[in-house]
Amino acid sequence: MDMKSGEAFIFDVCSFYDHNEYDTGNWRAPRHRLSDKAYMENYKKHFPISKPVED
């Protein structure tokens, strides 16, 4: 509850900042079509690799 207004609000405790490996990690399994290099390269075009790049 907001102390000033008395209004209820939702706080999402599941939100977080992550590195690209978190997004793409599940795609690496051979059972997923997304493990194909074409999908990974397209992902990198739209979402540049997070810093530190060497990680």
PDB file of N, H, CA, C and O in Angstrom:
ATOM      1  N   MET A   1       0.839  -1.176   0.000  1.00  0.00           N
ATOM      2  CA  MET A   1       0.000   0.000   0.000  1.00  0.00           C
ATOM      3  C   MET A   1       0.888   1.244   0.000  1.00  0.00           C
ATOM      4  O   MET A   1       1.903   1.308   0.693  1.00  0.00           O
ATOM      5  N   ASP A   2       0.476   2.225  -0.794  1.00  0.00           N
ATOM      6  H   ASP A   2      -0.348   2.173  -1.357  1.00  0.00           H
ATOM      7  CA  ASP A   2       1.165   3.503  -0.801  1.00  0.00           C
ATOM      8  C   ASP A   2       0.784   4.245   0.478  1.00  0.00           C
ATOM      9  O   ASP A   2      -0.399   4.453   0.748  1.00  0.00           O
ATOM     10  N   MET A   3       1.772   4.640   1.255  1.00  0.00           N
ATOM     11  H   MET A   3       2.733   4.471   1.036  1.00  0.00           H
ATOM     12  CA  MET A   3       1.519   5.267   2.552  1.00  0.00           C
ATOM     13  C   MET A   3       0.789   6.597   2.433  1.00  0.00           C
ATOM     14  O   MET A   3       0.003   6.949   3.312  1.00  0.00           O
ATOM     15  N   LYS A   4       1.036   7.342   1.355  1.00  0.00           N
ATOM     16  H   LYS A   4       1.674   7.056   0.640  1.00  0.00           H
ATOM     17  CA  LYS A   4       0.402   8.645   1.205  1.00  0.00           C
ATOM     18  C   LYS A   4      -1.015   8.551   0.676  1.00  0.00           C
ATOM     19  O   LYS A   4      -1.925   9.191   1.204  1.00  0.00           O
ATOM     20  N   SER A   5      -1.209   7.743  -0.381  1.00  0.00           N
ATOM     21  H   SER A   5      -0.471   7.223  -0.810  1.00  0.00           H
ATOM     22  CA  SER A   5      -2.518   7.705  -1.035  1.00  0.00           C
ATOM     23  C   SER A   5      -3.417   6.584  -0.547  1.00  0.00           C
ATOM     24  O   SER A   5      -4.634   6.648  -0.726  1.00  0.00           O
ATOM     25  N   GLY A   6      -2.837   5.554   0.069  1.00  0.00           N
ATOM     26  H   GLY A   6      -1.849   5.503   0.215  1.00  0.00           H
ATOM     27  CA  GLY A   6      -3.628   4.410   0.487  1.00  0.00           C
ATOM     28  C   GLY A   6      -3.926   3.449  -0.669  1.00  0.00           C
ATOM     29  O   GLY A   6      -4.621   2.451  -0.485  1.00  0.00           O
ATOM     30  N   GLU A   7      -3.400   3.751  -1.854  1.00  0.00           N
ATOM     31  H   GLU A   7      -2.834   4.562  -2.004  1.00  0.00           H
ATOM     32  CA  GLU A   7      -3.617   2.909  -3.035  1.00  0.00           C
ATOM     33  C   GLU A   7      -2.712   1.675  -2.978  1.00  0.00           C
ATOM     34  O   GLU A   7      -1.578   1.726  -2.502  1.00  0.00           O
ATOM     35  N   ALA A   8      -3.255   0.579  -3.477  1.00  0.00           N
ATOM     36  H   ALA A   8      -4.176   0.537  -3.864  1.00  0.00           H
ATOM     37  CA  ALA A   8      -2.447  -0.639  -3.565  1.00  0.00           C
ATOM     38  C   ALA A   8      -1.605  -0.583  -4.835  1.00  0.00           C
ATOM     39  O   ALA A   8      -2.030  -0.037  -5.853  1.00  0.00           O
ATOM     40  N   PHE A   9      -0.421  -1.147  -4.759  1.00  0.00           N
ATOM     41  H   PHE A   9      -0.076  -1.590  -3.932  1.00  0.00           H
ATOM     42  CA  PHE A   9       0.406  -1.257  -5.959  1.00  0.00           C
ATOM     43  C   PHE A   9       1.132  -2.595  -5.923  1.00  0.00           C
ATOM     44  O   PHE A   9       1.282  -3.218  -4.872  1.00  0.00           O
ATOM     45  N   ILE A  10       1.573  -3.016  -7.094  1.00  0.00           N
ATOM     46  H   ILE A  10       1.451  -2.510  -7.948  1.00  0.00           H
ATOM     47  CA  ILE A  10       2.253  -4.304  -7.211  1.00  0.00           C
ATOM     48  C   ILE A  10       3.738  -4.056  -7.434  1.00  0.00           C
ATOM     49  O   ILE A  10       4.126  -3.257  -8.286  1.00  0.00           O
ATOM     50  N   PHE A  11       4.544  -4.737  -6.674  1.00  0.00           N
ATOM     51  H   PHE A  11       4.228  -5.386  -5.982  1.00  0.00           H
ATOM     52  CA  PHE A  11       5.996  -4.694  -6.837  1.00  0.00           C
ATOM     53  C   PHE A  11       6.426  -6.060  -7.327  1.00  0.00           C
ATOM     54  O   PHE A  11       6.222  -7.063  -6.642  1.00  0.00           O
ATOM     55  N   ASP A  12       7.018  -6.107  -8.506  1.00  0.00           N
ATOM     56  H   ASP A  12       7.184  -5.292  -9.063  1.00  0.00           H
ATOM     57  CA  ASP A  12       7.449  -7.370  -9.101  1.00  0.00           C
ATOM     58  C   ASP A  12       8.856  -7.691  -8.621  1.00  0.00           C
ATOM     59  O   ASP A  12       9.823  -7.096  -9.097  1.00  0.00           O
ATOM     60  N   VAL A  13       8.979  -8.612  -7.695  1.00  0.00           N
ATOM     61  H   VAL A  13       8.193  -9.095  -7.309  1.00  0.00           H
ATOM     62  CA  VAL A  13      10.282  -8.980  -7.157  1.00  0.00           C
ATOM     63  C   VAL A  13      11.075  -9.882  -8.101  1.00  0.00           C
ATOM     64  O   VAL A  13      12.230 -10.208  -7.827  1.00  0.00           O
ATOM     65  N   CYS A  14      10.463 -10.281  -9.201  1.00  0.00           N
ATOM     66  H   CYS A  14       9.525 -10.016  -9.425  1.00  0.00           H
ATOM     67  CA  CYS A  14      11.134 -11.169 -10.154  1.00  0.00           C
ATOM     68  C   CYS A  14      11.881 -10.403 -11.240  1.00  0.00           C
ATOM     69  O   CYS A  14      12.552 -11.024 -12.064  1.00  0.00           O
ATOM     70  N   SER A  15      11.789  -9.102 -11.267  1.00  0.00           N
ATOM     71  H   SER A  15      11.243  -8.598 -10.598  1.00  0.00           H
ATOM     72  CA  SER A  15      12.496  -8.347 -12.299  1.00  0.00           C
ATOM     73  C   SER A  15      13.966  -8.237 -11.913  1.00  0.00           C
ATOM     74  O   SER A  15      14.303  -8.129 -10.734  1.00  0.00           O
ATOM     75  N   PHE A  16      14.832  -8.267 -12.915  1.00  0.00           N
ATOM     76  H   PHE A  16      14.559  -8.355 -13.873  1.00  0.00           H
ATOM     77  CA  PHE A  16      16.253  -8.160 -12.670  1.00  0.00           C
ATOM     78  C   PHE A  16      16.982  -7.789 -13.947  1.00  0.00           C
ATOM     79  O   PHE A  16      16.442  -7.920 -15.045  1.00  0.00           O
ATOM     80  N   TYR A  17      18.209  -7.326 -13.796  1.00  0.00           N
ATOM     81  H   TYR A  17      18.648  -7.219 -12.904  1.00  0.00           H
ATOM     82  CA  TYR A  17      19.072  -7.013 -14.929  1.00  0.00           C
ATOM     83  C   TYR A  17      19.949  -8.239 -15.155  1.00  0.00           C
ATOM     84  O   TYR A  17      20.514  -8.794 -14.212  1.00  0.00           O
ATOM     85  N   ASP A  18      20.056  -8.653 -16.405  1.00  0.00           N
ATOM     86  H   ASP A  18      19.597  -8.203 -17.171  1.00  0.00           H
ATOM     87  CA  ASP A  18      20.838  -9.852 -16.667  1.00  0.00           C
ATOM     88  C   ASP A  18      21.765  -9.662 -17.852  1.00  0.00           C
ATOM     89  O   ASP A  18      21.630  -8.714 -18.625  1.00  0.00           O
ATOM     90  N   HIS A  19      22.697 -10.571 -17.979  1.00  0.00           N
ATOM     91  H   HIS A  19      22.808 -11.341 -17.351  1.00  0.00           H
ATOM     92  CA  HIS A  19      23.630 -10.608 -19.087  1.00  0.00           C
ATOM     93  C   HIS A  19      22.981 -11.421 -20.202  1.00  0.00           C
ATOM     94  O   HIS A  19      22.064 -12.199 -19.942  1.00  0.00           O
ATOM     95  N   ASN A  20      23.443 -11.252 -21.438  1.00  0.00           N
ATOM     96  H   ASN A  20      24.189 -10.620 -21.649  1.00  0.00           H
ATOM     97  CA  ASN A  20      22.848 -11.953 -22.580  1.00  0.00           C
ATOM     98  C   ASN A  20      22.803 -13.465 -22.412  1.00  0.00           C
ATOM     99  O   ASN A  20      21.904 -14.115 -22.946  1.00  0.00           O
ATOM    100  N   GLU A  21      23.752 -14.034 -21.683  1.00  0.00           N
ATOM    101  H   GLU A  21      24.482 -13.505 -21.249  1.00  0.00           H
ATOM    102  CA  GLU A  21      23.752 -15.485 -21.525  1.00  0.00           C
ATOM    103  C   GLU A  21      22.471 -15.985 -20.874  1.00  0.00           C
ATOM    104  O   GLU A  21      22.038 -17.110 -21.124  1.00  0.00           O
ATOM    105  N   TYR A  22      21.870 -15.151 -20.042  1.00  0.00           N
ATOM    106  H   TYR A  22      22.222 -14.237 -19.839  1.00  0.00           H
ATOM    107  CA  TYR A  22      20.626 -15.586 -19.412  1.00  0.00           C
ATOM    108  C   TYR A  22      19.522 -15.733 -20.453  1.00  0.00           C
ATOM    109  O   TYR A  22      18.748 -16.690 -20.411  1.00  0.00           O
ATOM    110  N   ASP A  23      19.447 -14.784 -21.387  1.00  0.00           N
ATOM    111  H   ASP A  23      20.076 -14.007 -21.420  1.00  0.00           H
ATOM    112  CA  ASP A  23      18.438 -14.858 -22.453  1.00  0.00           C
ATOM    113  C   ASP A  23      18.671 -16.044 -23.366  1.00  0.00           C
ATOM    114  O   ASP A  23      17.737 -16.768 -23.710  1.00  0.00           O
ATOM    115  N   THR A  24      19.914 -16.240 -23.755  1.00  0.00           N
ATOM    116  H   THR A  24      20.673 -15.653 -23.475  1.00  0.00           H
ATOM    117  CA  THR A  24      20.220 -17.235 -24.784  1.00  0.00           C
ATOM    118  C   THR A  24      20.630 -18.590 -24.239  1.00  0.00           C
ATOM    119  O   THR A  24      20.717 -19.552 -25.001  1.00  0.00           O
ATOM    120  N   GLY A  25      20.883 -18.692 -22.957  1.00  0.00           N
ATOM    121  H   GLY A  25      20.812 -17.910 -22.338  1.00  0.00           H
ATOM    122  CA  GLY A  25      21.353 -19.946 -22.372  1.00  0.00           C
ATOM    123  C   GLY A  25      20.434 -21.128 -22.642  1.00  0.00           C
ATOM    124  O   GLY A  25      20.907 -22.222 -22.953  1.00  0.00           O
ATOM    125  N   ASN A  26      19.143 -20.923 -22.527  1.00  0.00           N
ATOM    126  H   ASN A  26      18.760 -20.035 -22.274  1.00  0.00           H
ATOM    127  CA  ASN A  26      18.190 -22.017 -22.752  1.00  0.00           C
ATOM    128  C   ASN A  26      18.115 -22.420 -24.216  1.00  0.00           C
ATOM    129  O   ASN A  26      17.666 -23.522 -24.531  1.00  0.00           O
ATOM    130  N   TRP A  27      18.543 -21.556 -25.103  1.00  0.00           N
ATOM    131  H   TRP A  27      18.908 -20.661 -24.847  1.00  0.00           H
ATOM    132  CA  TRP A  27      18.480 -21.853 -26.537  1.00  0.00           C
ATOM    133  C   TRP A  27      19.584 -22.805 -26.974  1.00  0.00           C
ATOM    134  O   TRP A  27      19.499 -23.395 -28.051  1.00  0.00           O
ATOM    135  N   ARG A  28      20.607 -22.961 -26.163  1.00  0.00           N
ATOM    136  H   ARG A  28      20.676 -22.482 -25.288  1.00  0.00           H
ATOM    137  CA  ARG A  28      21.771 -23.749 -26.569  1.00  0.00           C
ATOM    138  C   ARG A  28      21.497 -25.242 -26.638  1.00  0.00           C
ATOM    139  O   ARG A  28      22.237 -25.976 -27.293  1.00  0.00           O
ATOM    140  N   ALA A  29      20.466 -25.692 -25.986  1.00  0.00           N
ATOM    141  H   ALA A  29      19.865 -25.096 -25.454  1.00  0.00           H
ATOM    142  CA  ALA A  29      20.154 -27.131 -26.001  1.00  0.00           C
ATOM    143  C   ALA A  29      19.831 -27.567 -27.428  1.00  0.00           C
ATOM    144  O   ALA A  29      19.054 -26.901 -28.111  1.00  0.00           O
ATOM    145  N   PRO A  30      20.415 -28.676 -27.890  1.00  0.00           N
ATOM    146  CA  PRO A  30      20.197 -29.140 -29.274  1.00  0.00           C
ATOM    147  C   PRO A  30      18.728 -29.378 -29.622  1.00  0.00           C
ATOM    148  O   PRO A  30      18.364 -29.353 -30.798  1.00  0.00           O
ATOM    149  N   ARG A  31      17.887 -29.607 -28.626  1.00  0.00           N
ATOM    150  H   ARG A  31      18.182 -29.628 -27.671  1.00  0.00           H
ATOM    151  CA  ARG A  31      16.473 -29.885 -28.904  1.00  0.00           C
ATOM    152  C   ARG A  31      15.709 -28.642 -29.384  1.00  0.00           C
ATOM    153  O   ARG A  31      14.605 -28.751 -29.915  1.00  0.00           O
ATOM    154  N   HIS A  32      16.314 -27.459 -29.188  1.00  0.00           N
ATOM    155  H   HIS A  32      17.211 -27.371 -28.756  1.00  0.00           H
ATOM    156  CA  HIS A  32      15.661 -26.216 -29.595  1.00  0.00           C
ATOM    157  C   HIS A  32      16.167 -25.756 -30.956  1.00  0.00           C
ATOM    158  O   HIS A  32      17.372 -25.764 -31.208  1.00  0.00           O
ATOM    159  N   ARG A  33      15.258 -25.360 -31.826  1.00  0.00           N
ATOM    160  H   ARG A  33      14.279 -25.354 -31.622  1.00  0.00           H
ATOM    161  CA  ARG A  33      15.667 -24.792 -33.115  1.00  0.00           C
ATOM    162  C   ARG A  33      16.453 -23.509 -32.919  1.00  0.00           C
ATOM    163  O   ARG A  33      17.256 -23.132 -33.772  1.00  0.00           O
ATOM    164  N   LEU A  34      16.227 -22.835 -31.797  1.00  0.00           N
ATOM    165  H   LEU A  34      15.575 -23.140 -31.103  1.00  0.00           H
ATOM    166  CA  LEU A  34      16.892 -21.560 -31.551  1.00  0.00           C
ATOM    167  C   LEU A  34      18.388 -21.720 -31.319  1.00  0.00           C
ATOM    168  O   LEU A  34      19.107 -20.722 -31.267  1.00  0.00           O
ATOM    169  N   SER A  35      18.872 -22.949 -31.180  1.00  0.00           N
ATOM    170  H   SER A  35      18.287 -23.759 -31.223  1.00  0.00           H
ATOM    171  CA  SER A  35      20.312 -23.151 -30.995  1.00  0.00           C
ATOM    172  C   SER A  35      21.071 -22.946 -32.302  1.00  0.00           C
ATOM    173  O   SER A  35      22.300 -22.878 -32.298  1.00  0.00           O
ATOM    174  N   ASP A  36      20.354 -22.849 -33.419  1.00  0.00           N
ATOM    175  H   ASP A  36      19.356 -22.905 -33.422  1.00  0.00           H
ATOM    176  CA  ASP A  36      20.976 -22.615 -34.717  1.00  0.00           C
ATOM    177  C   ASP A  36      21.681 -21.255 -34.723  1.00  0.00           C
ATOM    178  O   ASP A  36      21.166 -20.287 -34.163  1.00  0.00           O
ATOM    179  N   LYS A  37      22.849 -21.180 -35.352  1.00  0.00           N
ATOM    180  H   LYS A  37      23.267 -21.966 -35.807  1.00  0.00           H
ATOM    181  CA  LYS A  37      23.633 -19.939 -35.368  1.00  0.00           C
ATOM    182  C   LYS A  37      22.860 -18.757 -35.954  1.00  0.00           C
ATOM    183  O   LYS A  37      23.073 -17.618 -35.540  1.00  0.00           O
ATOM    184  N   ALA A  38      21.971 -19.011 -36.906  1.00  0.00           N
ATOM    185  H   ALA A  38      21.798 -19.937 -37.242  1.00  0.00           H
ATOM    186  CA  ALA A  38      21.205 -17.919 -37.528  1.00  0.00           C
ATOM    187  C   ALA A  38      20.349 -17.194 -36.490  1.00  0.00           C
ATOM    188  O   ALA A  38      20.237 -15.969 -36.536  1.00  0.00           O
ATOM    189  N   TYR A  39      19.753 -17.921 -35.568  1.00  0.00           N
ATOM    190  H   TYR A  39      19.845 -18.916 -35.531  1.00  0.00           H
ATOM    191  CA  TYR A  39      18.940 -17.287 -34.528  1.00  0.00           C
ATOM    192  C   TYR A  39      19.819 -16.459 -33.594  1.00  0.00           C
ATOM    193  O   TYR A  39      19.451 -15.350 -33.206  1.00  0.00           O
ATOM    194  N   MET A  40      20.986 -17.005 -33.234  1.00  0.00           N
ATOM    195  H   MET A  40      21.285 -17.906 -33.548  1.00  0.00           H
ATOM    196  CA  MET A  40      21.870 -16.296 -32.323  1.00  0.00           C
ATOM    197  C   MET A  40      22.404 -15.009 -32.952  1.00  0.00           C
ATOM    198  O   MET A  40      22.481 -13.978 -32.284  1.00  0.00           O
ATOM    199  N   GLU A  41      22.770 -15.065 -34.223  1.00  0.00           N
ATOM    200  H   GLU A  41      22.707 -15.902 -34.766  1.00  0.00           H
ATOM    201  CA  GLU A  41      23.273 -13.867 -34.896  1.00  0.00           C
ATOM    202  C   GLU A  41      22.184 -12.805 -35.023  1.00  0.00           C
ATOM    203  O   GLU A  41      22.456 -11.615 -34.866  1.00  0.00           O
ATOM    204  N   ASN A  42      20.967 -13.228 -35.303  1.00  0.00           N
ATOM    205  H   ASN A  42      20.746 -14.195 -35.430  1.00  0.00           H
ATOM    206  CA  ASN A  42      19.851 -12.283 -35.401  1.00  0.00           C
ATOM    207  C   ASN A  42      19.566 -11.653 -34.033  1.00  0.00           C
ATOM    208  O   ASN A  42      19.277 -10.459 -33.947  1.00  0.00           O
ATOM    209  N   TYR A  43      19.646 -12.441 -32.983  1.00  0.00           N
ATOM    210  H   TYR A  43      19.881 -13.411 -33.053  1.00  0.00           H
ATOM    211  CA  TYR A  43      19.460 -11.921 -31.628  1.00  0.00           C
ATOM    212  C   TYR A  43      20.495 -10.820 -31.350  1.00  0.00           C
ATOM    213  O   TYR A  43      20.159  -9.761 -30.821  1.00  0.00           O
ATOM    214  N   LYS A  44      21.754 -11.086 -31.713  1.00  0.00           N
ATOM    215  H   LYS A  44      22.028 -11.947 -32.143  1.00  0.00           H
ATOM    216  CA  LYS A  44      22.830 -10.117 -31.461  1.00  0.00           C
ATOM    217  C   LYS A  44      22.632  -8.828 -32.254  1.00  0.00           C
ATOM    218  O   LYS A  44      23.072  -7.763 -31.820  1.00  0.00           O
ATOM    219  N   LYS A  45      21.977  -8.910 -33.411  1.00  0.00           N
ATOM    220  H   LYS A  45      21.620  -9.775 -33.764  1.00  0.00           H
ATOM    221  CA  LYS A  45      21.694  -7.698 -34.193  1.00  0.00           C
ATOM    222  C   LYS A  45      20.736  -6.781 -33.448  1.00  0.00           C
ATOM    223  O   LYS A  45      20.880  -5.558 -33.480  1.00  0.00           O
ATOM    224  N   HIS A  46      19.762  -7.377 -32.779  1.00  0.00           N
ATOM    225  H   HIS A  46      19.645  -8.370 -32.752  1.00  0.00           H
ATOM    226  CA  HIS A  46      18.727  -6.600 -32.088  1.00  0.00           C
ATOM    227  C   HIS A  46      19.084  -6.279 -30.642  1.00  0.00           C
ATOM    228  O   HIS A  46      18.636  -5.272 -30.093  1.00  0.00           O
ATOM    229  N   PHE A  47      19.894  -7.141 -30.027  1.00  0.00           N
ATOM    230  H   PHE A  47      20.258  -7.959 -30.473  1.00  0.00           H
ATOM    231  CA  PHE A  47      20.289  -6.961 -28.633  1.00  0.00           C
ATOM    232  C   PHE A  47      21.804  -7.115 -28.541  1.00  0.00           C
ATOM    233  O   PHE A  47      22.304  -8.230 -28.391  1.00  0.00           O
ATOM    234  N   PRO A  48      22.538  -6.011 -28.629  1.00  0.00           N
ATOM    235  CA  PRO A  48      24.003  -6.098 -28.570  1.00  0.00           C
ATOM    236  C   PRO A  48      24.470  -6.830 -27.313  1.00  0.00           C
ATOM    237  O   PRO A  48      23.794  -6.822 -26.284  1.00  0.00           O
ATOM    238  N   ILE A  49      25.622  -7.453 -27.416  1.00  0.00           N
ATOM    239  H   ILE A  49      26.171  -7.459 -28.252  1.00  0.00           H
ATOM    240  CA  ILE A  49      26.166  -8.217 -26.297  1.00  0.00           C
ATOM    241  C   ILE A  49      26.404  -7.288 -25.111  1.00  0.00           C
ATOM    242  O   ILE A  49      26.965  -6.203 -25.261  1.00  0.00           O
ATOM    243  N   SER A  50      25.976  -7.722 -23.947  1.00  0.00           N
ATOM    244  H   SER A  50      25.520  -8.604 -23.825  1.00  0.00           H
ATOM    245  CA  SER A  50      26.117  -6.937 -22.720  1.00  0.00           C
ATOM    246  C   SER A  50      27.573  -6.819 -22.300  1.00  0.00           C
ATOM    247  O   SER A  50      28.392  -7.687 -22.602  1.00  0.00           O
ATOM    248  N   LYS A  51      27.881  -5.751 -21.611  1.00  0.00           N
ATOM    249  H   LYS A  51      27.216  -5.045 -21.366  1.00  0.00           H
ATOM    250  CA  LYS A  51      29.224  -5.582 -21.049  1.00  0.00           C
ATOM    251  C   LYS A  51      29.313  -6.361 -19.755  1.00  0.00           C
ATOM    252  O   LYS A  51      28.316  -6.421 -19.036  1.00  0.00           O
ATOM    253  N   PRO A  52      30.383  -6.932 -19.426  1.00  0.00           N
ATOM    254  CA  PRO A  52      31.621  -7.003 -20.179  1.00  0.00           C
ATOM    255  C   PRO A  52      31.507  -8.047 -21.297  1.00  0.00           C
ATOM    256  O   PRO A  52      31.108  -9.187 -21.056  1.00  0.00           O
ATOM    257  N   VAL A  53      31.857  -7.648 -22.502  1.00  0.00           N
ATOM    258  H   VAL A  53      32.181  -6.722 -22.697  1.00  0.00           H
ATOM    259  CA  VAL A  53      31.715  -8.484 -23.694  1.00  0.00           C
ATOM    260  C   VAL A  53      32.482  -9.791 -23.558  1.00  0.00           C
ATOM    261  O   VAL A  53      32.020 -10.840 -24.006  1.00  0.00           O
ATOM    262  N   GLU A  54      33.663  -9.723 -22.933  1.00  0.00           N
ATOM    263  H   GLU A  54      34.038  -8.871 -22.569  1.00  0.00           H
ATOM    264  CA  GLU A  54      34.484 -10.924 -22.806  1.00  0.00           C
ATOM    265  C   GLU A  54      33.841 -12.011 -21.943  1.00  0.00           C
ATOM    266  O   GLU A  54      34.247 -13.171 -22.011  1.00  0.00           O
ATOM    267  N   ASP A  55      32.861 -11.654 -21.144  1.00  0.00           N
ATOM    268  H   ASP A  55      32.531 -10.712 -21.089  1.00  0.00           H
ATOM    269  CA  ASP A  55      32.137 -12.659 -20.355  1.00  0.00           C
ATOM    270  C   ASP A  55      31.207 -13.425 -21.265  1.00  0.00           C
ATOM    271  O   ASP A  55      30.498 -14.322 -20.809  1.00  0.00           O
TER     272      ASP A  55
END
